Amino acid sequence: MINKSDYKNIYEQDMPLASMMNRDMYGIIKWCTPSIHPHVSRINGIYDNDISISYHSLGNPSINTGIFKKAHNLASIAYQSEHTLFSVNGSSGSNFIVLRSLSHQLKKVHMLAQRNVHKSISVAAEDYNIDINYLQPHYDQDLQIFIPNTIEEFVDGIKKHPETNVVFISNPTYEGLSIDLPRFVQRIRKINPKIVIFVDEAWGSLFPFSDKMPTSAMQAGADICVQSTHKQSSGLQQTGMIHWQGKRIDEKFVMDSYKSLITTSPSFHLLASLDAARFLMQTQGENIINDLISVADKLGNELSKISGVKVIDHDFITKKYSQVRFADKTKVLVNIKGTGIPGYEIAKNFESEYKVILEKYEAENIFFIAIMQNTEYDAIETTKRLKECIEKLSKKNKRSKIIFPDFPLEIKKSLSSYEVINRNIISIELKKAIGLICAEDVVPYPPGIPLIAKGEIISKEHIDYMNAIKRLKGLISIVMSDDKIEKILTVK
């Protein structure tokens, strides 16, 4: 017989996730996704009213019938597309659906893309035998962020690779940088009107609802896009949408891929949260976005008062890089180099000791996203806690100046990623890998874009960069097969 006093310990030991959700999700200041408005329509009774597609009269989301078709149609009106589908596996799942449909429709996809693709794009390309030609990336070594390519670089890329039938762009970037998308679409159409323009608009779900946001992919005339509604538009975590329009996208291939890849047991709560999020943004979006910008401005102004902290001005980025036409003012990028404390150490301490969660952190930067739960009080309180956190860490650790290596930008492709998996692959010491074909994606954070992609030639600069990362002892992390950064997978 278990004593009543023992229930709590058993509960926490045997149900660690459930216990954490009920115990620790209160009293935290979050500057990260998901962004959930306090007044968005809630679904009552998460457990009591859970249901499945066995409730046949409701229809079936995977074949777009019944109440789900009605919700999809209402979303297409709100987001100004011809067709919309709800996704319950975020933009990652949506990217697989889109690329599968394009690979079936076009038979062979030759895709021109920026380097800052989400890993779901590179993995789906490998699965569906898609050739990707990457543009040479732009990277701000001081801000440690990816900068979009110019429109003319895309045009030159199409001329260099005339077989291109899909152009892929992530717009906006993680940090909220957008190009002139309408002009981009016009230029691509002028070069080749048959090319499919696919936009990963994961961070752009706010765009259709305010003139303080840039033009959305659908408004700009792109053919198809994916969005992560949970990131900034009040959908529950992992919810998103797929939007498309025009004759370049064949609906039957999209629906076949959607039916094949979406779960046959979707959460009605997640789908319903997308419906509620759409209604919220359609009816109150402009005011909500104004509030988000106001809170972000307040946060930036307060943080700039802390010694050693520099808030990166949005106008600074748009003036420095002519291809960046818009910087999302709901996002706050903060350089903390002047504090002498690495970003990851500040973020870790900020979370554990001060109950403030950041969207992300890098070696010399920390990154905030104003979400719908935030208030101006959060901005003031966060600044107070960050100042105290920095002062505490400064007393604890005296640090010398850290010099970070420049990120190598040259790309030399030898094989497509799907060709690599059929070759003999070996693990080899870094110093012996120069000139060989890489058999894995090597992705350092920052910047979160591949240093080397599978199928590319390994250069001396790549090896020098990886060795420099080793010497920094964790200030920059790297995703590769060998977490000790001593060996790398190559084609034999």
C-alpha positions as CSV (number, residue, x, y, z in Angstrom):
1,M,0.0,0.0,0.0
2,I,1.5,3.4,-1.1
3,N,1.4,6.1,1.5
4,K,-0.3,9.3,0.4
5,S,2.9,11.3,1.1
6,D,4.7,9.1,-1.5
7,Y,2.4,9.9,-4.3
8,K,4.2,13.1,-5.3
9,N,7.6,11.4,-5.6
10,I,6.2,8.5,-7.6
11,Y,4.3,11.0,-9.8
12,E,7.5,12.9,-10.6
13,Q,9.7,9.9,-11.1
14,D,7.3,7.9,-13.3
15,M,5.8,10.7,-15.3
16,P,8.6,13.3,-15.7
17,L,7.2,15.0,-18.7
18,A,3.6,15.3,-17.4
19,S,5.0,16.4,-14.0
20,M,7.1,19.1,-15.6
21,M,4.3,20.5,-17.7
22,N,2.0,20.8,-14.6
23,R,4.7,22.1,-12.3
24,D,7.2,24.2,-14.2
25,M,5.4,26.0,-16.9
26,Y,4.3,28.9,-14.7
27,G,6.1,32.1,-13.7
28,I,8.4,31.9,-16.7
29,I,9.0,34.9,-19.0
30,K,9.2,33.5,-22.6
31,W,10.7,35.3,-25.5
32,C,10.4,32.3,-27.8
33,T,7.9,30.3,-29.7
34,P,5.0,29.4,-29.5
35,S,3.3,32.7,-29.6
36,I,-0.2,32.2,-28.2
37,H,-2.6,35.2,-27.7
38,P,-4.3,35.3,-24.3
39,H,-7.7,35.7,-26.0
40,V,-7.5,33.2,-28.8
41,S,-10.4,30.8,-28.7
42,R,-9.5,27.9,-26.5
43,I,-10.5,24.3,-27.0
44,N,-12.3,23.2,-23.9
45,G,-11.5,19.8,-22.2
46,I,-8.4,18.5,-23.9
47,Y,-9.1,15.0,-22.7
48,D,-12.9,15.1,-22.4
49,N,-13.6,16.0,-26.0
50,D,-10.8,14.3,-27.8
51,I,-12.1,12.5,-30.9
52,S,-10.9,10.7,-34.0
53,I,-11.9,10.5,-37.7
54,S,-14.2,7.7,-36.6
55,Y,-16.7,10.6,-36.2
56,H,-17.4,10.3,-39.9
57,S,-19.9,13.1,-40.2
58,L,-17.2,15.6,-39.5
59,G,-15.3,14.6,-42.6
60,N,-11.6,13.7,-43.0
61,P,-8.7,16.2,-43.0
62,S,-6.4,14.0,-45.0
63,I,-8.8,14.0,-48.0
64,N,-10.1,17.5,-47.3
65,T,-13.8,16.9,-46.7
66,G,-16.5,18.1,-44.4
67,I,-15.7,20.6,-41.7
68,F,-12.0,20.4,-42.4
69,K,-12.6,21.6,-46.0
70,K,-14.6,24.5,-44.7
71,A,-11.8,25.5,-42.3
72,H,-9.2,25.1,-45.1
73,N,-11.3,27.3,-47.4
74,L,-11.7,30.0,-44.7
75,A,-7.9,30.0,-44.2
76,S,-7.3,30.4,-47.9
77,I,-9.4,33.5,-47.9
78,A,-7.5,34.9,-44.9
79,Y,-4.1,34.2,-46.3
80,Q,-5.0,35.2,-49.9
81,S,-4.2,31.8,-51.5
82,E,-6.3,29.7,-53.8
83,H,-5.8,26.6,-51.6
84,T,-4.8,25.9,-48.0
85,L,-4.2,22.8,-46.0
86,F,-3.5,22.5,-42.3
87,S,-0.4,20.8,-41.1
88,V,0.2,19.1,-37.8
89,N,3.9,18.5,-38.2
90,G,5.1,22.0,-38.6
91,S,6.9,23.3,-41.6
92,S,9.2,20.3,-41.5
93,G,6.3,18.0,-42.4
94,S,4.9,20.5,-44.9
95,N,8.3,20.7,-46.7
96,F,8.2,17.0,-47.2
97,I,4.7,17.2,-48.6
98,V,5.5,19.9,-51.0
99,L,8.8,18.4,-52.3
100,R,7.2,15.0,-52.7
101,S,4.3,16.5,-54.7
102,L,6.8,18.5,-56.9
103,S,9.0,15.4,-57.5
104,H,5.9,13.5,-58.7
105,Q,4.5,16.3,-60.7
106,L,7.8,17.4,-62.4
107,K,9.3,13.9,-62.5
108,K,12.8,15.3,-61.8
109,V,13.3,18.3,-59.6
110,H,16.3,20.6,-60.2
111,M,16.2,23.1,-57.4
112,L,18.1,26.4,-57.0
113,A,18.2,27.4,-53.3
114,Q,19.8,29.6,-50.8
115,R,22.1,28.0,-48.3
116,N,20.0,28.6,-45.2
117,V,17.6,25.8,-45.9
118,H,15.9,23.9,-43.1
119,K,17.2,20.4,-42.6
120,S,13.8,19.0,-43.7
121,I,14.5,20.4,-47.2
122,S,17.9,18.7,-47.5
123,V,16.6,15.4,-46.1
124,A,13.5,15.4,-48.3
125,A,15.7,16.2,-51.3
126,E,17.8,13.2,-50.5
127,D,14.7,11.0,-50.1
128,Y,13.1,12.2,-53.4
129,N,16.2,12.3,-55.6
130,I,16.1,16.1,-55.9
131,D,19.1,17.9,-57.2
132,I,19.9,21.1,-55.2
133,N,22.3,23.7,-56.5
134,Y,23.1,26.2,-53.7
135,L,23.9,29.8,-54.2
136,Q,27.1,31.1,-52.6
137,P,25.9,32.3,-49.2
138,H,26.3,35.7,-47.5
139,Y,27.2,35.7,-43.8
140,D,27.7,38.6,-41.5
141,Q,30.7,37.5,-39.4
142,D,30.1,40.2,-36.7
143,L,26.4,39.6,-36.3
144,Q,26.8,35.8,-36.9
145,I,23.6,35.7,-39.1
146,F,22.8,34.6,-42.6
147,I,22.1,37.4,-45.1
148,P,19.8,36.7,-48.0
149,N,21.1,36.4,-51.5
150,T,20.4,39.2,-54.0
151,I,17.8,38.8,-56.7
152,E,20.4,39.0,-59.4
153,E,22.3,36.1,-57.8
154,F,19.2,34.0,-58.2
155,V,18.9,35.2,-61.8
156,D,22.6,34.3,-62.5
157,G,22.1,30.9,-60.8
158,I,19.2,30.1,-63.2
159,K,21.4,31.1,-66.1
160,K,24.2,28.9,-64.8
161,H,21.8,26.0,-64.2
162,P,19.2,26.3,-67.0
163,E,17.7,23.0,-66.0
164,T,16.3,24.6,-62.9
165,N,12.5,24.0,-62.6
166,V,12.1,25.0,-58.9
167,V,13.5,28.0,-57.1
168,F,13.4,27.7,-53.3
169,I,13.9,30.6,-50.8
170,S,13.5,30.9,-47.1
171,N,11.9,34.3,-46.6
172,P,12.1,35.7,-44.1
173,T,15.2,34.4,-42.4
174,Y,15.2,33.1,-38.8
175,E,16.2,36.6,-37.7
176,G,13.4,38.2,-39.8
177,L,15.2,39.5,-42.8
178,S,13.2,39.7,-46.0
179,I,14.0,40.5,-49.6
180,D,11.7,42.4,-52.0
181,L,9.6,39.3,-52.7
182,P,7.3,40.8,-55.4
183,R,10.3,41.9,-57.4
184,F,12.0,38.6,-56.9
185,V,8.9,36.8,-58.3
186,Q,8.7,39.1,-61.3
187,R,12.4,38.6,-62.2
188,I,12.2,34.8,-62.0
189,R,9.0,34.9,-64.1
190,K,10.8,37.0,-66.7
191,I,13.7,34.5,-66.9
192,N,11.6,31.4,-67.1
193,P,7.8,31.6,-66.5
194,K,7.6,27.8,-66.0
195,I,9.8,27.7,-62.9
196,V,7.9,26.9,-59.7
197,I,8.6,29.4,-56.9
198,F,8.5,27.6,-53.5
199,V,8.8,29.8,-50.3
200,D,9.6,28.6,-46.8
201,E,7.6,31.3,-45.0
202,A,7.9,29.5,-41.6
203,W,8.6,32.9,-39.9
204,G,6.2,34.9,-42.0
205,S,2.7,33.9,-40.8
206,L,2.1,37.5,-39.6
207,F,2.8,39.0,-43.0
208,P,-0.8,39.1,-44.5
209,F,-2.3,41.0,-41.6
210,S,-0.5,44.3,-41.4
211,D,1.1,46.9,-43.7
212,K,3.9,47.0,-41.1
213,M,4.9,43.6,-42.4
214,P,6.4,42.8,-45.8
215,T,4.4,41.3,-48.7
216,S,3.6,37.6,-48.1
217,A,4.5,34.8,-50.5
218,M,1.0,34.5,-51.8
219,Q,0.5,38.2,-52.1
220,A,3.9,38.4,-54.0
221,G,2.7,35.8,-56.5
222,A,4.8,32.8,-55.4
223,D,3.3,29.4,-56.4
224,I,3.5,27.6,-53.0
225,C,4.6,28.3,-49.5
226,V,4.7,26.7,-46.0
227,Q,4.1,28.6,-42.8
228,S,4.6,27.7,-39.1
229,T,1.5,29.1,-37.5
230,H,2.8,28.1,-34.0
231,K,5.8,30.3,-34.3
232,Q,4.2,33.7,-34.2
233,S,0.4,33.4,-35.0
234,S,-1.2,31.6,-32.1
235,G,-1.4,28.1,-33.3
236,L,-0.4,25.3,-30.8
237,Q,3.2,24.0,-31.1
238,Q,3.9,22.0,-34.3
239,T,1.0,23.5,-36.3
240,G,1.4,25.1,-39.7
241,M,-0.2,25.6,-43.1
242,I,0.5,25.0,-46.8
243,H,-0.8,27.6,-49.2
244,W,-0.7,27.5,-53.0
245,Q,-2.1,29.1,-56.1
246,G,-2.0,29.2,-59.9
247,K,-1.5,26.5,-62.6
248,R,2.1,25.7,-61.9
249,I,1.0,23.6,-58.9
250,D,-1.1,20.5,-59.7
251,E,-3.6,20.0,-56.9
252,K,-3.9,16.3,-57.3
253,F,-0.2,15.8,-56.5
254,V,-0.3,18.0,-53.4
255,M,-3.4,16.2,-52.1
256,D,-1.8,12.8,-52.8
257,S,1.3,13.7,-50.9
258,Y,-0.8,15.3,-48.1
259,K,-2.9,12.1,-47.8
260,S,0.3,10.0,-47.8
261,L,2.4,11.9,-45.3
262,I,-0.1,13.4,-42.8
263,T,-0.9,11.2,-39.9
264,T,-4.1,9.2,-40.2
265,S,-4.8,10.0,-36.5
266,P,-4.4,13.8,-36.5
267,S,-5.0,15.7,-33.3
268,F,-8.3,17.6,-33.7
269,H,-7.1,20.0,-31.0
270,L,-4.1,21.0,-33.1
271,L,-6.3,21.4,-36.2
272,A,-8.8,23.4,-34.3
273,S,-6.1,25.7,-32.9
274,L,-5.2,26.5,-36.5
275,D,-8.8,27.4,-37.2
276,A,-8.9,29.6,-34.1
277,A,-5.5,31.2,-35.0
278,R,-6.8,32.1,-38.5
279,F,-9.9,33.7,-37.1
280,L,-7.9,35.7,-34.5
281,M,-5.4,37.1,-37.0
282,Q,-8.1,37.8,-39.6
283,T,-10.2,39.8,-37.1
284,Q,-7.5,41.3,-34.8
285,G,-4.2,40.8,-36.6
286,E,-3.3,44.4,-37.3
287,N,-3.8,45.5,-33.6
288,I,-1.9,42.4,-32.4
289,I,1.1,43.1,-34.6
290,N,1.1,46.7,-33.4
291,D,1.2,45.4,-29.8
292,L,4.1,43.0,-30.6
293,I,6.2,45.7,-32.2
294,S,5.5,48.0,-29.2
295,V,6.7,45.3,-26.8
296,A,9.8,44.6,-28.9
297,D,10.6,48.3,-29.0
298,K,10.3,48.5,-25.3
299,L,12.5,45.5,-24.8
300,G,15.2,46.9,-27.1
301,N,15.2,50.3,-25.5
302,E,15.5,48.8,-22.0
303,L,18.2,46.3,-22.9
304,S,20.3,49.0,-24.6
305,K,20.8,50.6,-21.2
306,I,22.9,47.6,-19.9
307,S,26.7,48.0,-20.1
308,G,28.3,45.8,-22.7
309,V,25.0,45.1,-24.5
310,K,24.3,46.4,-28.0
311,V,20.8,46.0,-29.5
312,I,21.2,45.7,-33.3
313,D,19.1,48.3,-35.0
314,H,16.9,47.1,-37.8
315,D,17.7,50.0,-40.0
316,F,21.4,49.3,-39.6
317,I,20.9,45.9,-41.4
318,T,18.7,47.2,-44.2
319,K,21.2,50.0,-44.9
320,K,24.2,47.7,-44.8
321,Y,22.7,45.1,-47.2
322,S,20.6,46.5,-50.1
323,Q,19.0,43.2,-50.8
324,V,17.4,43.2,-47.3
325,R,14.2,45.3,-47.8
326,F,12.6,44.6,-44.4
327,A,13.7,43.5,-40.9
328,D,11.0,42.1,-38.6
329,K,10.6,44.5,-35.7
330,T,9.0,41.9,-33.5
331,K,12.5,40.3,-33.2
332,V,15.3,41.7,-31.1
333,L,18.9,40.7,-31.8
334,V,21.3,41.6,-29.0
335,N,25.1,41.5,-29.3
336,I,26.7,40.7,-25.9
337,K,30.3,40.7,-27.0
338,G,31.0,43.7,-24.8
339,T,30.2,41.8,-21.7
340,G,32.9,39.2,-22.3
341,I,30.5,36.4,-21.6
342,P,29.5,33.9,-24.3
343,G,25.9,33.9,-25.3
344,Y,25.3,30.3,-24.4
345,E,26.5,30.9,-20.8
346,I,24.2,33.9,-20.4
347,A,21.2,32.0,-21.9
348,K,21.8,28.9,-19.7
349,N,22.1,30.9,-16.5
350,F,19.2,33.2,-17.6
351,E,16.9,30.2,-17.9
352,S,18.0,28.2,-14.8
353,E,18.4,31.0,-12.4
354,Y,16.2,33.8,-13.7
355,K,13.4,31.9,-15.4
356,V,13.7,33.8,-18.7
357,I,13.7,31.7,-21.9
358,L,15.3,33.1,-25.1
359,E,14.5,32.0,-28.6
360,K,18.1,31.2,-29.3
361,Y,21.7,32.1,-28.4
362,E,25.0,32.2,-30.2
363,A,28.6,32.8,-29.3
364,E,28.2,36.6,-29.2
365,N,24.5,37.2,-29.6
366,I,21.2,36.4,-27.8
367,F,17.9,36.6,-29.6
368,F,14.5,37.5,-28.4
369,I,11.1,37.2,-30.2
370,A,8.2,39.3,-28.9
371,I,5.3,36.8,-28.6
372,M,1.6,37.4,-27.9
373,Q,2.0,36.5,-24.2
374,N,4.6,39.3,-23.6
375,T,3.8,42.6,-22.0
376,E,5.9,45.8,-21.4
377,Y,6.2,44.6,-17.8
378,D,8.0,41.5,-19.2
379,A,10.4,43.8,-21.1
380,I,11.3,45.8,-17.9
381,E,11.6,42.7,-15.7
382,T,13.7,40.9,-18.3
383,T,16.1,43.8,-18.5
384,K,16.4,43.9,-14.7
385,R,17.1,40.1,-14.6
386,L,19.6,40.2,-17.5
387,K,21.6,43.0,-15.9
388,E,21.8,41.1,-12.7
389,C,22.7,37.9,-14.6
390,I,25.6,39.6,-16.4
391,E,26.9,41.2,-13.3
392,K,26.9,37.9,-11.5
393,L,28.6,36.0,-14.3
394,S,31.2,38.8,-14.7
395,K,32.2,38.5,-11.1
396,K,32.4,34.8,-11.4
397,N,34.4,34.5,-14.6
398,K,37.0,36.9,-15.9
399,R,37.4,36.2,-19.6
400,S,40.0,37.2,-22.2
401,K,38.9,38.3,-25.7
402,I,37.6,35.5,-27.8
403,I,38.5,35.5,-31.5
404,F,36.1,33.5,-33.7
405,P,37.1,32.1,-37.1
406,D,35.5,33.5,-40.3
407,F,32.9,31.2,-41.8
408,P,34.0,29.6,-45.1
409,L,31.6,30.4,-47.8
410,E,32.9,28.6,-51.0
411,I,30.8,25.7,-52.2
412,K,32.1,23.0,-54.5
413,K,29.5,20.4,-55.4
414,S,30.6,16.9,-56.6
415,L,27.5,14.7,-56.1
416,S,23.9,15.2,-55.2
417,S,23.1,14.1,-51.6
418,Y,21.0,11.1,-52.9
419,E,23.9,9.9,-54.9
420,V,26.1,9.7,-51.8
421,I,24.1,7.2,-50.0
422,N,24.8,4.5,-52.6
423,R,28.6,5.0,-52.3
424,N,31.1,3.4,-50.0
425,I,31.3,5.7,-46.9
426,I,34.2,5.8,-44.4
427,S,35.1,7.8,-41.4
428,I,38.4,9.6,-41.7
429,E,40.6,11.9,-39.7
430,L,40.0,15.6,-40.5
431,K,43.5,16.3,-41.7
432,K,43.2,13.5,-44.2
433,A,39.8,14.6,-45.6
434,I,40.9,17.6,-47.7
435,G,39.9,17.1,-51.3
436,L,37.5,14.3,-50.6
437,I,33.7,14.2,-51.0
438,C,31.8,14.8,-47.8
439,A,29.2,12.1,-46.9
440,E,27.4,14.1,-44.2
441,D,26.0,17.5,-43.5
442,V,28.3,19.4,-41.2
443,V,26.3,22.3,-39.6
444,P,27.8,24.7,-37.0
445,Y,25.7,26.8,-34.7
446,P,26.0,29.7,-35.4
447,P,25.1,30.3,-38.2
448,G,23.0,27.1,-38.5
449,I,23.7,26.7,-42.2
450,P,25.8,23.9,-43.6
451,L,29.5,24.4,-43.5
452,I,29.7,21.4,-45.9
453,A,26.7,19.7,-47.4
454,K,26.6,16.0,-48.3
455,G,28.2,15.6,-51.7
456,E,30.5,18.6,-51.5
457,I,34.3,18.8,-51.6
458,I,36.0,19.3,-48.3
459,S,38.5,22.1,-48.4
460,K,41.4,23.1,-46.2
461,E,39.3,26.1,-45.1
462,H,36.6,23.7,-43.9
463,I,39.1,21.7,-41.8
464,D,40.7,24.8,-40.4
465,Y,37.3,26.1,-39.3
466,M,36.4,22.8,-37.6
467,N,39.7,22.7,-35.8
468,A,39.1,26.3,-34.7
469,I,35.7,25.3,-33.3
470,K,37.4,22.5,-31.3
471,R,39.7,25.0,-29.7
472,L,36.7,27.2,-28.7
473,K,35.5,24.3,-26.5
474,G,31.8,24.6,-26.9
475,L,31.3,28.3,-27.7
476,I,30.3,27.2,-31.2
477,S,28.5,23.8,-31.4
478,I,28.6,21.6,-34.5
479,V,26.2,18.9,-35.7
480,M,28.1,16.0,-37.4
481,S,28.6,12.3,-36.8
482,D,31.7,12.8,-34.6
483,D,30.8,15.1,-31.7
484,K,34.5,15.3,-30.8
485,I,35.2,16.9,-34.2
486,E,38.1,14.5,-34.9
487,K,36.7,12.5,-37.9
488,I,34.4,13.1,-40.8
489,L,32.4,10.9,-43.1
490,T,33.6,10.8,-46.6
491,V,33.0,8.9,-49.9
492,K,35.7,6.3,-50.3
